[in-house]
Amino acid sequence: MLPAPHRLRASDEFRSVVRGGVRVGRRTLVVHAIGKQSPPSRAGFVVSKAVGNAVTRNRVKRRLRHMVAGVLTTSPIPVDVVVRALPDAAHGPLADDFASAWQTALTRLGAAA
């Protein structure tokens, strides 16, 4: 579980990250990220019913939270991140796709700054 200060909660926060940040897509997920002026970095997750039943969706969310918590605190710049799971997230290489998308998003944010 991410601590409360590290979670995106309001729909306006999700909307600003998705519309204003960089987007990096992979087969199992899409990472939306936007740079911030000050810490803490925050994360939010979108896992729709297209991913599977409630058990599958919750499993995917737990896996994503675990991966994001590991990299959020070590990010070189403060960021807000929204990770959107795609239907293949239930069975695909979620960890590999996330690591690849995260590095690409950070690179794009660094180039944009």
PyMOL commands that set and color helices and strands:
alter all, ss='L'
color gray80, all
select helices_A, chain A and resi 4-6+11-20+49-51+54-72+87-90+94-112
alter helices_A, ss='H'
color red, helices_A
select strands_A, chain A and resi 22-25+29-35+42-47+79-85
alter strands_A, ss='S'
color yellow, strands_A
deselect
rebuild
show_as cartoon
